[in-house]
């Protein structure tokens, strides 16, 4: 029986599992966001939070413990530098797991693991909720098949429709040459 044994085997040997977790945690700390399966996400969350806690401690023993797990010296320096400073006042909970749905190939449940206080907001739906959004600048029209800007007033709309009708009529009534 597996009483008090945390985490699953994930269908791998112990060495393979350890190597996979080291790679995922290193990628998470380097890019601050990683997409994986839900089971792996729950496992690497524990390890990543432990690494950030070691970074906050900052002593030599903590640095050596973190370096034994993290695969890159640059990422270790980042953990003990910028990430430790960013999470200095936070007592824990440095990561979040967002569920995505199921993968197309094998229907495995997917999740995103990310650090909570990201330096840049993620662009997309719901990003920067409650914050003032930056004004969008209109994009330059495309050279091929560009449409004119949409009129705001009813009079401008009517004028635009009136300008389009003769052009449409001319195209319809244009004589076509049929060879026969």
C-alpha positions as CSV (number, residue, x, y, z in Angstrom):
1,X,0.0,0.0,0.0
2,X,1.2,3.5,-0.7
3,X,0.0,5.3,2.4
4,X,1.6,8.7,2.9
5,X,3.4,8.6,-0.4
6,X,2.9,11.9,-2.1
7,X,2.7,12.1,-5.9
8,X,2.2,9.5,-8.6
9,X,4.7,7.5,-10.6
10,X,3.5,9.0,-13.9
11,X,4.4,5.8,-15.7
12,X,8.2,6.4,-15.4
13,X,11.1,5.1,-13.5
14,X,12.4,7.1,-10.6
15,X,15.4,8.4,-12.5
16,X,13.3,9.4,-15.5
17,X,10.7,11.1,-13.2
18,X,13.5,13.1,-11.4
19,X,15.1,14.2,-14.6
20,X,11.7,15.3,-16.1
21,X,10.9,17.3,-12.9
22,X,14.3,19.0,-13.0
23,X,13.8,20.0,-16.6
24,X,10.3,21.3,-16.1
25,X,11.2,23.2,-12.9
26,X,14.2,24.8,-14.7
27,X,12.0,25.8,-17.7
28,X,9.3,27.2,-15.3
29,X,11.8,29.3,-13.4
30,X,13.4,30.5,-16.7
31,X,10.3,31.3,-18.7
32,X,8.0,31.9,-15.7
33,X,5.3,29.9,-17.5
34,X,5.1,26.3,-18.7
35,X,2.3,24.1,-20.2
36,X,2.2,20.5,-19.3
37,X,-0.2,17.8,-18.1
38,X,-2.2,18.4,-14.9
39,X,-0.5,15.7,-12.9
40,X,3.0,16.9,-13.8
41,X,1.9,20.5,-13.1
42,X,0.8,19.6,-9.5
43,X,4.2,17.9,-8.9
44,X,6.4,20.6,-10.3
45,X,4.5,23.3,-8.4
46,X,5.8,21.9,-5.1
47,X,9.4,21.8,-6.3
48,X,9.3,25.3,-7.9
49,X,7.9,26.8,-4.7
50,X,10.6,25.1,-2.7
51,X,13.3,26.6,-5.0
52,X,11.9,30.1,-4.6
53,X,11.9,29.7,-0.8
54,X,15.5,28.6,-1.0
55,X,16.2,31.7,-3.1
56,X,14.6,33.9,-0.4
57,X,16.9,32.3,2.2
58,X,19.9,33.2,0.1
59,X,22.6,31.5,2.1
60,X,25.3,29.2,0.6
61,X,23.6,26.0,1.7
62,X,20.4,27.1,0.1
63,X,22.2,28.0,-3.1
64,X,23.9,24.6,-3.3
65,X,20.6,22.8,-2.7
66,X,18.9,24.8,-5.5
67,X,21.9,24.3,-7.8
68,X,21.7,20.5,-7.3
69,X,18.2,20.5,-8.8
70,X,18.1,23.5,-11.2
71,X,19.9,22.6,-14.5
72,X,21.2,26.1,-15.4
73,X,23.5,28.5,-13.6
74,X,21.7,31.4,-15.1
75,X,18.4,30.2,-13.8
76,X,19.9,29.6,-10.3
77,X,21.2,33.2,-10.4
78,X,17.7,34.4,-11.4
79,X,16.1,32.5,-8.5
80,X,18.5,34.0,-6.0
81,X,18.3,37.5,-7.6
82,X,15.2,38.8,-9.3
83,X,12.7,36.1,-8.2
84,X,13.8,36.2,-4.5
85,X,13.5,40.0,-4.6
86,X,10.1,39.8,-6.3
87,X,8.6,37.4,-3.7
88,X,10.4,38.8,-0.6
89,X,7.2,39.9,1.1
90,X,5.1,37.0,0.0
91,X,4.9,34.1,2.5
92,X,4.2,31.4,0.0
93,X,2.0,30.5,-3.0
94,X,4.4,31.7,-5.7
95,X,2.9,29.6,-8.5
96,X,-0.6,29.0,-9.9
97,X,-2.0,26.2,-12.0
98,X,-4.5,27.0,-14.6
99,X,-6.4,24.1,-16.2
100,X,-6.7,24.3,-20.0
101,X,-8.8,21.4,-21.1
102,X,-7.8,18.2,-22.9
103,X,-5.1,17.5,-25.4
104,X,-6.3,16.5,-28.8
105,X,-4.1,13.5,-29.3
106,X,-4.7,11.5,-26.1
107,X,-7.2,13.6,-24.2
108,X,-4.8,14.2,-21.4
109,X,-5.8,17.0,-19.1
110,X,-3.5,20.0,-19.7
111,X,-2.6,22.8,-17.4
112,X,-0.4,25.9,-17.3
113,X,1.9,26.5,-14.3
114,X,3.0,30.1,-14.0
115,X,4.6,32.4,-11.4
116,X,1.9,34.6,-9.8
117,X,3.5,38.1,-9.9
118,X,4.6,38.2,-13.5
119,X,6.4,41.4,-14.5
120,X,4.3,41.8,-17.7
121,X,0.6,41.2,-17.9
122,X,-0.4,38.4,-20.3
123,X,-2.3,39.8,-23.3
124,X,-5.6,38.3,-24.1
125,X,-9.1,37.9,-22.7
126,X,-9.4,39.2,-19.2
127,X,-5.8,40.6,-19.0
128,X,-5.4,43.8,-17.1
129,X,-8.9,43.6,-15.6
130,X,-9.6,46.7,-13.5
131,X,-6.5,48.5,-14.8
132,X,-6.4,51.2,-17.4
133,X,-5.9,49.7,-20.8
134,X,-3.5,51.3,-23.2
135,X,-5.1,53.1,-26.1
136,X,-4.8,51.0,-29.3
137,X,-3.3,52.7,-32.2
138,X,-5.0,52.0,-35.5
139,X,-3.0,49.7,-37.7
140,X,-1.9,50.8,-41.1
141,X,-4.3,49.6,-43.8
142,X,-3.2,46.6,-45.8
143,X,-2.0,47.3,-49.3
144,X,-4.1,44.6,-50.9
145,X,-7.9,44.6,-50.5
146,X,-7.9,47.3,-47.8
147,X,-11.3,48.5,-46.7
148,X,-12.0,52.2,-45.9
149,X,-12.5,53.1,-42.3
150,X,-16.1,52.6,-41.0
151,X,-18.1,55.9,-40.7
152,X,-19.4,56.8,-37.3
153,X,-22.5,58.9,-38.1
154,X,-25.6,57.9,-40.0
155,X,-25.1,60.6,-42.6
156,X,-21.6,59.4,-43.3
157,X,-22.9,55.8,-43.6
158,X,-25.6,56.9,-46.1
159,X,-23.0,58.8,-48.1
160,X,-20.7,55.9,-48.2
161,X,-23.5,53.5,-49.3
162,X,-24.5,56.0,-52.0
163,X,-20.9,56.1,-53.2
164,X,-20.7,52.3,-53.4
165,X,-23.9,51.7,-55.3
166,X,-22.8,53.1,-58.7
167,X,-19.6,51.2,-58.5
168,X,-21.5,48.0,-57.9
169,X,-24.0,48.7,-60.6
170,X,-21.2,49.5,-63.1
171,X,-19.5,46.1,-62.3
172,X,-22.8,44.2,-62.8
173,X,-23.7,45.9,-66.1
174,X,-20.2,45.8,-67.5
175,X,-20.4,44.0,-70.9
176,X,-18.6,40.7,-71.0
177,X,-17.1,39.3,-74.1
178,X,-18.3,35.8,-74.8
179,X,-16.5,33.7,-77.3
180,X,-18.6,31.2,-79.0
